[in-house]
Amino acid sequence: MPQHRYPIATAAQLAEASYSAATHRSVAPRVKRSLDEGDVQAHLLDNGVLLIPGSNSAMDYLKFNLRVLMIGGRRFSVRDGTTERGASGTIWHQGFLRHAKAIYDWIEAGGERPVYVIGHSLGAAATQILSKSWAVPGIGFAAPRPRKARGAIRNDGLCLCINRDDDIVCGLPGAFHHMGRVQLCRAARSRLLANHSMPHYRAVVSEAQQAGQMPVHWPA
């Protein structure tokens, strides 16, 4: 089955819109199903694209995600070394894996798998895991590190992580690693703790593409 290709700039627009997908003028009519339980939100669009919002600011990430995730009534710390083996056999950060698994189970229960995954922040951690789980392409913006081990593994190359070099979240947790390809972008302007939000990521995508440093589509 051929892999779905998607424009990166459009993916950035959708990642920003995912935070208000239910009421967004362009996105809301395309939402087939939405998940909103506890700390887990996701939206499946009518074209098979799965949108996963996360924390829209670095301060939110530091205040909540690096303390404790409450998923299914259980507490999972994102800042410690707790890991768990996923269905693929890969060792993931426990908090990120449980977040991704809640979305995975919701999708599987609906009987329709996505063809593409797009996420931001905590949603970008889930994107890395789910891209591998379903063997579909994905783009994670402001992506933290969900994987314990280094080295290439099966379906690793399907995921693209777009990270700003001034976004501290992208280096967390420190003992973990990214999935797939990481595109580290240097922005023309930097604002401490404000650069994690999607409007700033849309700006850096535009700058990188205009400079010929980023492909138009993913997979390229």
PyMOL commands that place a pseudoatom at each C-alpha (Angstrom):
pseudoatom trace, name=CA, resn=MET, resi=1, chain=A, elem=C, hetatm=0, pos=[0.000, 0.000, 0.000]
pseudoatom trace, name=CA, resn=PRO, resi=2, chain=A, elem=C, hetatm=0, pos=[1.526, 3.371, -1.020]
pseudoatom trace, name=CA, resn=GLN, resi=3, chain=A, elem=C, hetatm=0, pos=[2.383, 5.762, 1.806]
pseudoatom trace, name=CA, resn=HIS, resi=4, chain=A, elem=C, hetatm=0, pos=[0.306, 8.901, 2.179]
pseudoatom trace, name=CA, resn=ARG, resi=5, chain=A, elem=C, hetatm=0, pos=[2.222, 12.144, 1.489]
pseudoatom trace, name=CA, resn=TYR, resi=6, chain=A, elem=C, hetatm=0, pos=[1.254, 15.417, 3.109]
pseudoatom trace, name=CA, resn=PRO, resi=7, chain=A, elem=C, hetatm=0, pos=[2.388, 19.064, 2.771]
pseudoatom trace, name=CA, resn=ILE, resi=8, chain=A, elem=C, hetatm=0, pos=[4.368, 20.019, 5.868]
pseudoatom trace, name=CA, resn=ALA, resi=9, chain=A, elem=C, hetatm=0, pos=[3.003, 23.574, 5.955]
pseudoatom trace, name=CA, resn=THR, resi=10, chain=A, elem=C, hetatm=0, pos=[-0.562, 22.231, 5.879]
pseudoatom trace, name=CA, resn=ALA, resi=11, chain=A, elem=C, hetatm=0, pos=[0.322, 19.788, 8.647]
pseudoatom trace, name=CA, resn=ALA, resi=12, chain=A, elem=C, hetatm=0, pos=[1.526, 22.720, 10.754]
pseudoatom trace, name=CA, resn=GLN, resi=13, chain=A, elem=C, hetatm=0, pos=[-1.774, 24.532, 10.172]
pseudoatom trace, name=CA, resn=LEU, resi=14, chain=A, elem=C, hetatm=0, pos=[-3.711, 21.428, 11.227]
pseudoatom trace, name=CA, resn=ALA, resi=15, chain=A, elem=C, hetatm=0, pos=[-1.547, 20.936, 14.316]
pseudoatom trace, name=CA, resn=GLU, resi=16, chain=A, elem=C, hetatm=0, pos=[-2.378, 24.489, 15.409]
pseudoatom trace, name=CA, resn=ALA, resi=17, chain=A, elem=C, hetatm=0, pos=[-6.069, 24.021, 14.610]
pseudoatom trace, name=CA, resn=SER, resi=18, chain=A, elem=C, hetatm=0, pos=[-6.192, 20.746, 16.574]
pseudoatom trace, name=CA, resn=TYR, resi=19, chain=A, elem=C, hetatm=0, pos=[-6.530, 22.689, 19.820]
pseudoatom trace, name=CA, resn=SER, resi=20, chain=A, elem=C, hetatm=0, pos=[-9.885, 24.064, 18.706]
pseudoatom trace, name=CA, resn=ALA, resi=21, chain=A, elem=C, hetatm=0, pos=[-10.844, 21.363, 16.190]
pseudoatom trace, name=CA, resn=ALA, resi=22, chain=A, elem=C, hetatm=0, pos=[-14.448, 21.072, 17.412]
pseudoatom trace, name=CA, resn=THR, resi=23, chain=A, elem=C, hetatm=0, pos=[-15.149, 24.736, 16.635]
pseudoatom trace, name=CA, resn=HIS, resi=24, chain=A, elem=C, hetatm=0, pos=[-12.486, 25.580, 14.042]
pseudoatom trace, name=CA, resn=ARG, resi=25, chain=A, elem=C, hetatm=0, pos=[-14.113, 26.975, 10.912]
pseudoatom trace, name=CA, resn=SER, resi=26, chain=A, elem=C, hetatm=0, pos=[-12.113, 24.855, 8.465]
pseudoatom trace, name=CA, resn=VAL, resi=27, chain=A, elem=C, hetatm=0, pos=[-11.376, 21.753, 10.529]
pseudoatom trace, name=CA, resn=ALA, resi=28, chain=A, elem=C, hetatm=0, pos=[-14.640, 21.127, 12.413]
pseudoatom trace, name=CA, resn=PRO, resi=29, chain=A, elem=C, hetatm=0, pos=[-16.622, 20.052, 9.297]
pseudoatom trace, name=CA, resn=ARG, resi=30, chain=A, elem=C, hetatm=0, pos=[-13.928, 17.442, 8.546]
pseudoatom trace, name=CA, resn=VAL, resi=31, chain=A, elem=C, hetatm=0, pos=[-13.837, 15.826, 11.995]
pseudoatom trace, name=CA, resn=LYS, resi=32, chain=A, elem=C, hetatm=0, pos=[-15.326, 12.323, 11.894]
pseudoatom trace, name=CA, resn=ARG, resi=33, chain=A, elem=C, hetatm=0, pos=[-14.631, 11.373, 15.491]
pseudoatom trace, name=CA, resn=SER, resi=34, chain=A, elem=C, hetatm=0, pos=[-13.053, 13.007, 18.531]
pseudoatom trace, name=CA, resn=LEU, resi=35, chain=A, elem=C, hetatm=0, pos=[-11.550, 11.660, 21.739]
pseudoatom trace, name=CA, resn=ASP, resi=36, chain=A, elem=C, hetatm=0, pos=[-11.554, 13.790, 24.888]
pseudoatom trace, name=CA, resn=GLU, resi=37, chain=A, elem=C, hetatm=0, pos=[-11.016, 11.766, 28.036]
pseudoatom trace, name=CA, resn=GLY, resi=38, chain=A, elem=C, hetatm=0, pos=[-8.875, 12.913, 30.921]
pseudoatom trace, name=CA, resn=ASP, resi=39, chain=A, elem=C, hetatm=0, pos=[-5.583, 14.236, 29.575]
pseudoatom trace, name=CA, resn=VAL, resi=40, chain=A, elem=C, hetatm=0, pos=[-6.010, 12.664, 26.137]
pseudoatom trace, name=CA, resn=GLN, resi=41, chain=A, elem=C, hetatm=0, pos=[-7.451, 14.448, 23.093]
pseudoatom trace, name=CA, resn=ALA, resi=42, chain=A, elem=C, hetatm=0, pos=[-7.392, 13.393, 19.436]
pseudoatom trace, name=CA, resn=HIS, resi=43, chain=A, elem=C, hetatm=0, pos=[-9.389, 14.008, 16.253]
pseudoatom trace, name=CA, resn=LEU, resi=44, chain=A, elem=C, hetatm=0, pos=[-9.766, 11.744, 13.221]
pseudoatom trace, name=CA, resn=LEU, resi=45, chain=A, elem=C, hetatm=0, pos=[-10.521, 13.684, 10.025]
pseudoatom trace, name=CA, resn=ASP, resi=46, chain=A, elem=C, hetatm=0, pos=[-12.536, 12.486, 7.045]
pseudoatom trace, name=CA, resn=ASN, resi=47, chain=A, elem=C, hetatm=0, pos=[-9.351, 12.067, 4.970]
pseudoatom trace, name=CA, resn=GLY, resi=48, chain=A, elem=C, hetatm=0, pos=[-7.817, 9.656, 7.477]
pseudoatom trace, name=CA, resn=VAL, resi=49, chain=A, elem=C, hetatm=0, pos=[-5.494, 12.172, 9.142]
pseudoatom trace, name=CA, resn=LEU, resi=50, chain=A, elem=C, hetatm=0, pos=[-5.236, 11.835, 12.924]
pseudoatom trace, name=CA, resn=LEU, resi=51, chain=A, elem=C, hetatm=0, pos=[-4.617, 15.081, 14.838]
pseudoatom trace, name=CA, resn=ILE, resi=52, chain=A, elem=C, hetatm=0, pos=[-3.204, 14.961, 18.371]
pseudoatom trace, name=CA, resn=PRO, resi=53, chain=A, elem=C, hetatm=0, pos=[-2.934, 18.227, 20.318]
pseudoatom trace, name=CA, resn=GLY, resi=54, chain=A, elem=C, hetatm=0, pos=[-0.713, 18.522, 23.366]
pseudoatom trace, name=CA, resn=SER, resi=55, chain=A, elem=C, hetatm=0, pos=[0.559, 21.379, 25.502]
pseudoatom trace, name=CA, resn=ASN, resi=56, chain=A, elem=C, hetatm=0, pos=[0.633, 24.601, 23.526]
pseudoatom trace, name=CA, resn=SER, resi=57, chain=A, elem=C, hetatm=0, pos=[3.308, 26.344, 25.586]
pseudoatom trace, name=CA, resn=ALA, resi=58, chain=A, elem=C, hetatm=0, pos=[6.592, 25.414, 27.214]
pseudoatom trace, name=CA, resn=MET, resi=59, chain=A, elem=C, hetatm=0, pos=[5.297, 26.662, 30.558]
pseudoatom trace, name=CA, resn=ASP, resi=60, chain=A, elem=C, hetatm=0, pos=[2.282, 24.347, 30.327]
pseudoatom trace, name=CA, resn=TYR, resi=61, chain=A, elem=C, hetatm=0, pos=[4.617, 21.478, 29.506]
pseudoatom trace, name=CA, resn=LEU, resi=62, chain=A, elem=C, hetatm=0, pos=[6.897, 22.205, 32.449]
pseudoatom trace, name=CA, resn=LYS, resi=63, chain=A, elem=C, hetatm=0, pos=[3.990, 22.801, 34.834]
pseudoatom trace, name=CA, resn=PHE, resi=64, chain=A, elem=C, hetatm=0, pos=[1.957, 19.734, 33.963]
pseudoatom trace, name=CA, resn=ASN, resi=65, chain=A, elem=C, hetatm=0, pos=[3.690, 17.236, 31.671]
pseudoatom trace, name=CA, resn=LEU, resi=66, chain=A, elem=C, hetatm=0, pos=[6.942, 17.147, 33.598]
pseudoatom trace, name=CA, resn=ARG, resi=67, chain=A, elem=C, hetatm=0, pos=[5.111, 16.535, 36.834]
pseudoatom trace, name=CA, resn=VAL, resi=68, chain=A, elem=C, hetatm=0, pos=[2.503, 13.853, 36.337]
pseudoatom trace, name=CA, resn=LEU, resi=69, chain=A, elem=C, hetatm=0, pos=[0.178, 12.612, 33.603]
pseudoatom trace, name=CA, resn=MET, resi=70, chain=A, elem=C, hetatm=0, pos=[-3.158, 11.277, 34.808]
pseudoatom trace, name=CA, resn=ILE, resi=71, chain=A, elem=C, hetatm=0, pos=[-4.243, 8.626, 32.296]
pseudoatom trace, name=CA, resn=GLY, resi=72, chain=A, elem=C, hetatm=0, pos=[-7.023, 6.194, 33.094]
pseudoatom trace, name=CA, resn=GLY, resi=73, chain=A, elem=C, hetatm=0, pos=[-6.843, 7.039, 36.775]
pseudoatom trace, name=CA, resn=ARG, resi=74, chain=A, elem=C, hetatm=0, pos=[-3.124, 6.199, 36.971]
pseudoatom trace, name=CA, resn=ARG, resi=75, chain=A, elem=C, hetatm=0, pos=[-0.269, 8.599, 37.594]
pseudoatom trace, name=CA, resn=PHE, resi=76, chain=A, elem=C, hetatm=0, pos=[2.708, 8.579, 35.206]
pseudoatom trace, name=CA, resn=SER, resi=77, chain=A, elem=C, hetatm=0, pos=[5.717, 10.798, 35.723]
pseudoatom trace, name=CA, resn=VAL, resi=78, chain=A, elem=C, hetatm=0, pos=[7.290, 12.219, 32.568]
pseudoatom trace, name=CA, resn=ARG, resi=79, chain=A, elem=C, hetatm=0, pos=[10.495, 13.393, 34.196]
pseudoatom trace, name=CA, resn=ASP, resi=80, chain=A, elem=C, hetatm=0, pos=[11.737, 10.105, 35.619]
pseudoatom trace, name=CA, resn=GLY, resi=81, chain=A, elem=C, hetatm=0, pos=[13.178, 7.013, 33.949]
pseudoatom trace, name=CA, resn=THR, resi=82, chain=A, elem=C, hetatm=0, pos=[10.090, 4.817, 34.133]
pseudoatom trace, name=CA, resn=THR, resi=83, chain=A, elem=C, hetatm=0, pos=[9.711, 2.809, 30.938]
pseudoatom trace, name=CA, resn=GLU, resi=84, chain=A, elem=C, hetatm=0, pos=[7.356, 0.261, 29.472]
pseudoatom trace, name=CA, resn=ARG, resi=85, chain=A, elem=C, hetatm=0, pos=[7.525, -2.122, 26.541]
pseudoatom trace, name=CA, resn=GLY, resi=86, chain=A, elem=C, hetatm=0, pos=[5.050, -1.293, 23.772]
pseudoatom trace, name=CA, resn=ALA, resi=87, chain=A, elem=C, hetatm=0, pos=[3.242, -3.710, 21.464]
pseudoatom trace, name=CA, resn=SER, resi=88, chain=A, elem=C, hetatm=0, pos=[6.094, -3.384, 18.943]
pseudoatom trace, name=CA, resn=GLY, resi=89, chain=A, elem=C, hetatm=0, pos=[8.621, -4.488, 21.537]
pseudoatom trace, name=CA, resn=THR, resi=90, chain=A, elem=C, hetatm=0, pos=[10.181, -1.009, 21.673]
pseudoatom trace, name=CA, resn=ILE, resi=91, chain=A, elem=C, hetatm=0, pos=[10.875, 0.428, 25.118]
pseudoatom trace, name=CA, resn=TRP, resi=92, chain=A, elem=C, hetatm=0, pos=[9.093, 3.762, 25.554]
pseudoatom trace, name=CA, resn=HIS, resi=93, chain=A, elem=C, hetatm=0, pos=[8.720, 6.336, 28.263]
pseudoatom trace, name=CA, resn=GLN, resi=94, chain=A, elem=C, hetatm=0, pos=[5.789, 5.077, 30.316]
pseudoatom trace, name=CA, resn=GLY, resi=95, chain=A, elem=C, hetatm=0, pos=[3.823, 8.341, 30.401]
pseudoatom trace, name=CA, resn=PHE, resi=96, chain=A, elem=C, hetatm=0, pos=[4.125, 8.947, 26.663]
pseudoatom trace, name=CA, resn=LEU, resi=97, chain=A, elem=C, hetatm=0, pos=[3.291, 5.320, 25.878]
pseudoatom trace, name=CA, resn=ARG, resi=98, chain=A, elem=C, hetatm=0, pos=[0.150, 5.346, 28.012]
pseudoatom trace, name=CA, resn=HIS, resi=99, chain=A, elem=C, hetatm=0, pos=[-0.998, 8.571, 26.349]
pseudoatom trace, name=CA, resn=ALA, resi=100, chain=A, elem=C, hetatm=0, pos=[-0.415, 7.049, 22.902]
pseudoatom trace, name=CA, resn=LYS, resi=101, chain=A, elem=C, hetatm=0, pos=[-2.076, 3.773, 23.891]
pseudoatom trace, name=CA, resn=ALA, resi=102, chain=A, elem=C, hetatm=0, pos=[-5.275, 5.561, 24.915]
pseudoatom trace, name=CA, resn=ILE, resi=103, chain=A, elem=C, hetatm=0, pos=[-5.463, 7.002, 21.398]
pseudoatom trace, name=CA, resn=TYR, resi=104, chain=A, elem=C, hetatm=0, pos=[-4.472, 3.683, 19.806]
pseudoatom trace, name=CA, resn=ASP, resi=105, chain=A, elem=C, hetatm=0, pos=[-7.245, 1.803, 21.638]
pseudoatom trace, name=CA, resn=TRP, resi=106, chain=A, elem=C, hetatm=0, pos=[-9.813, 4.471, 20.715]
pseudoatom trace, name=CA, resn=ILE, resi=107, chain=A, elem=C, hetatm=0, pos=[-8.871, 4.286, 17.036]
pseudoatom trace, name=CA, resn=GLU, resi=108, chain=A, elem=C, hetatm=0, pos=[-8.822, 0.488, 16.970]
pseudoatom trace, name=CA, resn=ALA, resi=109, chain=A, elem=C, hetatm=0, pos=[-12.248, 0.337, 18.631]
pseudoatom trace, name=CA, resn=GLY, resi=110, chain=A, elem=C, hetatm=0, pos=[-13.631, 2.510, 15.812]
pseudoatom trace, name=CA, resn=GLY, resi=111, chain=A, elem=C, hetatm=0, pos=[-12.431, 0.062, 13.167]
pseudoatom trace, name=CA, resn=GLU, resi=112, chain=A, elem=C, hetatm=0, pos=[-10.752, 2.664, 10.941]
pseudoatom trace, name=CA, resn=ARG, resi=113, chain=A, elem=C, hetatm=0, pos=[-7.008, 3.240, 11.079]
pseudoatom trace, name=CA, resn=PRO, resi=114, chain=A, elem=C, hetatm=0, pos=[-5.455, 6.594, 10.132]
pseudoatom trace, name=CA, resn=VAL, resi=115, chain=A, elem=C, hetatm=0, pos=[-3.290, 7.056, 7.060]
pseudoatom trace, name=CA, resn=TYR, resi=116, chain=A, elem=C, hetatm=0, pos=[-1.271, 9.884, 8.624]
pseudoatom trace, name=CA, resn=VAL, resi=117, chain=A, elem=C, hetatm=0, pos=[-0.587, 11.221, 12.132]
pseudoatom trace, name=CA, resn=ILE, resi=118, chain=A, elem=C, hetatm=0, pos=[0.103, 14.845, 13.095]
pseudoatom trace, name=CA, resn=GLY, resi=119, chain=A, elem=C, hetatm=0, pos=[0.819, 16.011, 16.633]
pseudoatom trace, name=CA, resn=HIS, resi=120, chain=A, elem=C, hetatm=0, pos=[2.268, 18.822, 18.699]
pseudoatom trace, name=CA, resn=SER, resi=121, chain=A, elem=C, hetatm=0, pos=[4.200, 18.618, 21.984]
pseudoatom trace, name=CA, resn=LEU, resi=122, chain=A, elem=C, hetatm=0, pos=[2.723, 15.747, 24.029]
pseudoatom trace, name=CA, resn=GLY, resi=123, chain=A, elem=C, hetatm=0, pos=[0.837, 14.910, 20.823]
pseudoatom trace, name=CA, resn=ALA, resi=124, chain=A, elem=C, hetatm=0, pos=[4.189, 14.767, 18.999]
pseudoatom trace, name=CA, resn=ALA, resi=125, chain=A, elem=C, hetatm=0, pos=[5.435, 12.159, 21.485]
pseudoatom trace, name=CA, resn=ALA, resi=126, chain=A, elem=C, hetatm=0, pos=[2.325, 10.092, 20.706]
pseudoatom trace, name=CA, resn=THR, resi=127, chain=A, elem=C, hetatm=0, pos=[2.824, 10.701, 16.978]
pseudoatom trace, name=CA, resn=GLN, resi=128, chain=A, elem=C, hetatm=0, pos=[6.264, 9.071, 17.098]
pseudoatom trace, name=CA, resn=ILE, resi=129, chain=A, elem=C, hetatm=0, pos=[4.869, 5.995, 18.842]
pseudoatom trace, name=CA, resn=LEU, resi=130, chain=A, elem=C, hetatm=0, pos=[1.723, 5.660, 16.714]
pseudoatom trace, name=CA, resn=SER, resi=131, chain=A, elem=C, hetatm=0, pos=[3.534, 6.219, 13.420]
pseudoatom trace, name=CA, resn=LYS, resi=132, chain=A, elem=C, hetatm=0, pos=[5.601, 3.137, 14.233]
pseudoatom trace, name=CA, resn=SER, resi=133, chain=A, elem=C, hetatm=0, pos=[2.641, 1.176, 15.606]
pseudoatom trace, name=CA, resn=TRP, resi=134, chain=A, elem=C, hetatm=0, pos=[0.545, 1.597, 12.440]
pseudoatom trace, name=CA, resn=ALA, resi=135, chain=A, elem=C, hetatm=0, pos=[3.442, 1.905, 9.977]
pseudoatom trace, name=CA, resn=VAL, resi=136, chain=A, elem=C, hetatm=0, pos=[2.086, 5.191, 8.625]
pseudoatom trace, name=CA, resn=PRO, resi=137, chain=A, elem=C, hetatm=0, pos=[3.849, 8.538, 8.122]
pseudoatom trace, name=CA, resn=GLY, resi=138, chain=A, elem=C, hetatm=0, pos=[3.686, 11.143, 10.848]
pseudoatom trace, name=CA, resn=ILE, resi=139, chain=A, elem=C, hetatm=0, pos=[4.906, 14.631, 11.685]
pseudoatom trace, name=CA, resn=GLY, resi=140, chain=A, elem=C, hetatm=0, pos=[5.534, 15.754, 15.250]
pseudoatom trace, name=CA, resn=PHE, resi=141, chain=A, elem=C, hetatm=0, pos=[6.046, 19.446, 15.973]
pseudoatom trace, name=CA, resn=ALA, resi=142, chain=A, elem=C, hetatm=0, pos=[7.946, 20.447, 19.154]
pseudoatom trace, name=CA, resn=ALA, resi=143, chain=A, elem=C, hetatm=0, pos=[8.581, 16.775, 19.798]
pseudoatom trace, name=CA, resn=PRO, resi=144, chain=A, elem=C, hetatm=0, pos=[9.876, 15.516, 23.139]
pseudoatom trace, name=CA, resn=ARG, resi=145, chain=A, elem=C, hetatm=0, pos=[11.820, 12.251, 23.363]
pseudoatom trace, name=CA, resn=PRO, resi=146, chain=A, elem=C, hetatm=0, pos=[9.724, 9.095, 23.938]
pseudoatom trace, name=CA, resn=ARG, resi=147, chain=A, elem=C, hetatm=0, pos=[12.107, 6.238, 23.129]
pseudoatom trace, name=CA, resn=LYS, resi=148, chain=A, elem=C, hetatm=0, pos=[14.619, 4.718, 25.555]
pseudoatom trace, name=CA, resn=ALA, resi=149, chain=A, elem=C, hetatm=0, pos=[17.170, 3.161, 23.177]
pseudoatom trace, name=CA, resn=ARG, resi=150, chain=A, elem=C, hetatm=0, pos=[19.192, 4.612, 20.306]
pseudoatom trace, name=CA, resn=GLY, resi=151, chain=A, elem=C, hetatm=0, pos=[19.577, 3.232, 16.795]
pseudoatom trace, name=CA, resn=ALA, resi=152, chain=A, elem=C, hetatm=0, pos=[17.318, 2.677, 13.813]
pseudoatom trace, name=CA, resn=ILE, resi=153, chain=A, elem=C, hetatm=0, pos=[14.415, 0.249, 14.129]
pseudoatom trace, name=CA, resn=ARG, resi=154, chain=A, elem=C, hetatm=0, pos=[11.604, -0.920, 11.856]
pseudoatom trace, name=CA, resn=ASN, resi=155, chain=A, elem=C, hetatm=0, pos=[9.252, 1.876, 10.700]
pseudoatom trace, name=CA, resn=ASP, resi=156, chain=A, elem=C, hetatm=0, pos=[11.524, 4.450, 12.347]
pseudoatom trace, name=CA, resn=GLY, resi=157, chain=A, elem=C, hetatm=0, pos=[11.950, 6.450, 9.159]
pseudoatom trace, name=CA, resn=LEU, resi=158, chain=A, elem=C, hetatm=0, pos=[8.229, 7.153, 8.738]
pseudoatom trace, name=CA, resn=CYS, resi=159, chain=A, elem=C, hetatm=0, pos=[8.215, 9.889, 11.368]
pseudoatom trace, name=CA, resn=LEU, resi=160, chain=A, elem=C, hetatm=0, pos=[9.520, 13.430, 11.011]
pseudoatom trace, name=CA, resn=CYS, resi=161, chain=A, elem=C, hetatm=0, pos=[10.144, 15.496, 14.156]
pseudoatom trace, name=CA, resn=ILE, resi=162, chain=A, elem=C, hetatm=0, pos=[10.304, 19.237, 13.488]
pseudoatom trace, name=CA, resn=ASN, resi=163, chain=A, elem=C, hetatm=0, pos=[11.989, 20.951, 16.435]
pseudoatom trace, name=CA, resn=ARG, resi=164, chain=A, elem=C, hetatm=0, pos=[13.181, 24.487, 17.067]
pseudoatom trace, name=CA, resn=ASP, resi=165, chain=A, elem=C, hetatm=0, pos=[16.682, 24.833, 18.465]
pseudoatom trace, name=CA, resn=ASP, resi=166, chain=A, elem=C, hetatm=0, pos=[15.375, 27.325, 21.059]
pseudoatom trace, name=CA, resn=ASP, resi=167, chain=A, elem=C, hetatm=0, pos=[12.611, 25.020, 22.372]
pseudoatom trace, name=CA, resn=ILE, resi=168, chain=A, elem=C, hetatm=0, pos=[13.735, 23.338, 25.602]
pseudoatom trace, name=CA, resn=VAL, resi=169, chain=A, elem=C, hetatm=0, pos=[10.938, 20.746, 25.487]
pseudoatom trace, name=CA, resn=CYS, resi=170, chain=A, elem=C, hetatm=0, pos=[12.520, 19.040, 22.463]
pseudoatom trace, name=CA, resn=GLY, resi=171, chain=A, elem=C, hetatm=0, pos=[15.450, 17.899, 24.605]
pseudoatom trace, name=CA, resn=LEU, resi=172, chain=A, elem=C, hetatm=0, pos=[13.272, 16.270, 27.264]
pseudoatom trace, name=CA, resn=PRO, resi=173, chain=A, elem=C, hetatm=0, pos=[13.369, 13.809, 28.930]
pseudoatom trace, name=CA, resn=GLY, resi=174, chain=A, elem=C, hetatm=0, pos=[17.169, 13.910, 28.733]
pseudoatom trace, name=CA, resn=ALA, resi=175, chain=A, elem=C, hetatm=0, pos=[17.813, 10.165, 28.946]
pseudoatom trace, name=CA, resn=PHE, resi=176, chain=A, elem=C, hetatm=0, pos=[15.458, 9.365, 26.039]
pseudoatom trace, name=CA, resn=HIS, resi=177, chain=A, elem=C, hetatm=0, pos=[15.608, 9.705, 22.250]
pseudoatom trace, name=CA, resn=HIS, resi=178, chain=A, elem=C, hetatm=0, pos=[13.515, 10.747, 19.263]
pseudoatom trace, name=CA, resn=MET, resi=179, chain=A, elem=C, hetatm=0, pos=[12.027, 8.448, 16.634]
pseudoatom trace, name=CA, resn=GLY, resi=180, chain=A, elem=C, hetatm=0, pos=[12.693, 8.865, 12.917]
pseudoatom trace, name=CA, resn=ARG, resi=181, chain=A, elem=C, hetatm=0, pos=[14.224, 11.952, 11.350]
pseudoatom trace, name=CA, resn=VAL, resi=182, chain=A, elem=C, hetatm=0, pos=[14.708, 15.108, 13.400]
pseudoatom trace, name=CA, resn=GLN, resi=183, chain=A, elem=C, hetatm=0, pos=[14.737, 18.436, 11.553]
pseudoatom trace, name=CA, resn=LEU, resi=184, chain=A, elem=C, hetatm=0, pos=[16.239, 20.992, 13.905]
pseudoatom trace, name=CA, resn=CYS, resi=185, chain=A, elem=C, hetatm=0, pos=[15.298, 24.507, 12.835]
pseudoatom trace, name=CA, resn=ARG, resi=186, chain=A, elem=C, hetatm=0, pos=[16.935, 27.788, 13.797]
pseudoatom trace, name=CA, resn=ALA, resi=187, chain=A, elem=C, hetatm=0, pos=[14.389, 30.602, 13.915]
pseudoatom trace, name=CA, resn=ALA, resi=188, chain=A, elem=C, hetatm=0, pos=[15.033, 34.154, 12.809]
pseudoatom trace, name=CA, resn=ARG, resi=189, chain=A, elem=C, hetatm=0, pos=[13.595, 35.361, 16.125]
pseudoatom trace, name=CA, resn=SER, resi=190, chain=A, elem=C, hetatm=0, pos=[13.702, 33.684, 19.519]
pseudoatom trace, name=CA, resn=ARG, resi=191, chain=A, elem=C, hetatm=0, pos=[11.553, 34.328, 22.603]
pseudoatom trace, name=CA, resn=LEU, resi=192, chain=A, elem=C, hetatm=0, pos=[12.361, 32.421, 25.778]
pseudoatom trace, name=CA, resn=LEU, resi=193, chain=A, elem=C, hetatm=0, pos=[9.593, 29.931, 26.759]
pseudoatom trace, name=CA, resn=ALA, resi=194, chain=A, elem=C, hetatm=0, pos=[7.288, 31.218, 24.013]
pseudoatom trace, name=CA, resn=ASN, resi=195, chain=A, elem=C, hetatm=0, pos=[8.766, 29.221, 21.147]
pseudoatom trace, name=CA, resn=HIS, resi=196, chain=A, elem=C, hetatm=0, pos=[6.996, 25.949, 21.935]
pseudoatom trace, name=CA, resn=SER, resi=197, chain=A, elem=C, hetatm=0, pos=[3.585, 27.053, 20.633]
pseudoatom trace, name=CA, resn=MET, resi=198, chain=A, elem=C, hetatm=0, pos=[2.337, 26.149, 17.157]
pseudoatom trace, name=CA, resn=PRO, resi=199, chain=A, elem=C, hetatm=0, pos=[2.218, 29.708, 15.763]
pseudoatom trace, name=CA, resn=HIS, resi=200, chain=A, elem=C, hetatm=0, pos=[5.995, 29.862, 16.274]
pseudoatom trace, name=CA, resn=TYR, resi=201, chain=A, elem=C, hetatm=0, pos=[6.402, 26.459, 14.652]
pseudoatom trace, name=CA, resn=ARG, resi=202, chain=A, elem=C, hetatm=0, pos=[4.370, 27.532, 11.635]
pseudoatom trace, name=CA, resn=ALA, resi=203, chain=A, elem=C, hetatm=0, pos=[6.729, 30.504, 11.305]
pseudoatom trace, name=CA, resn=VAL, resi=204, chain=A, elem=C, hetatm=0, pos=[9.876, 28.391, 11.445]
pseudoatom trace, name=CA, resn=VAL, resi=205, chain=A, elem=C, hetatm=0, pos=[8.458, 25.917, 8.895]
pseudoatom trace, name=CA, resn=SER, resi=206, chain=A, elem=C, hetatm=0, pos=[7.827, 28.808, 6.498]
pseudoatom trace, name=CA, resn=GLU, resi=207, chain=A, elem=C, hetatm=0, pos=[11.331, 30.196, 7.053]
pseudoatom trace, name=CA, resn=ALA, resi=208, chain=A, elem=C, hetatm=0, pos=[13.008, 26.821, 6.560]
pseudoatom trace, name=CA, resn=GLN, resi=209, chain=A, elem=C, hetatm=0, pos=[11.075, 26.042, 3.396]
pseudoatom trace, name=CA, resn=GLN, resi=210, chain=A, elem=C, hetatm=0, pos=[11.765, 29.452, 1.883]
pseudoatom trace, name=CA, resn=ALA, resi=211, chain=A, elem=C, hetatm=0, pos=[15.470, 28.867, 2.565]
pseudoatom trace, name=CA, resn=GLY, resi=212, chain=A, elem=C, hetatm=0, pos=[15.303, 25.434, 0.914]
pseudoatom trace, name=CA, resn=GLN, resi=213, chain=A, elem=C, hetatm=0, pos=[16.193, 23.713, 4.188]
pseudoatom trace, name=CA, resn=MET, resi=214, chain=A, elem=C, hetatm=0, pos=[12.980, 21.703, 4.547]
pseudoatom trace, name=CA, resn=PRO, resi=215, chain=A, elem=C, hetatm=0, pos=[11.050, 19.622, 1.985]
pseudoatom trace, name=CA, resn=VAL, resi=216, chain=A, elem=C, hetatm=0, pos=[7.555, 20.642, 0.940]
pseudoatom trace, name=CA, resn=HIS, resi=217, chain=A, elem=C, hetatm=0, pos=[6.054, 17.231, 1.697]
pseudoatom trace, name=CA, resn=TRP, resi=218, chain=A, elem=C, hetatm=0, pos=[6.603, 14.398, 4.137]
pseudoatom trace, name=CA, resn=PRO, resi=219, chain=A, elem=C, hetatm=0, pos=[7.649, 11.784, 3.238]
pseudoatom trace, name=CA, resn=ALA, resi=220, chain=A, elem=C, hetatm=0, pos=[9.881, 13.855, 1.000]
for i in range(1, 220): cmd.bond("trace and resi %d" % i, "trace and resi %d" % (i + 1))
show_as sticks, trace
zoom trace
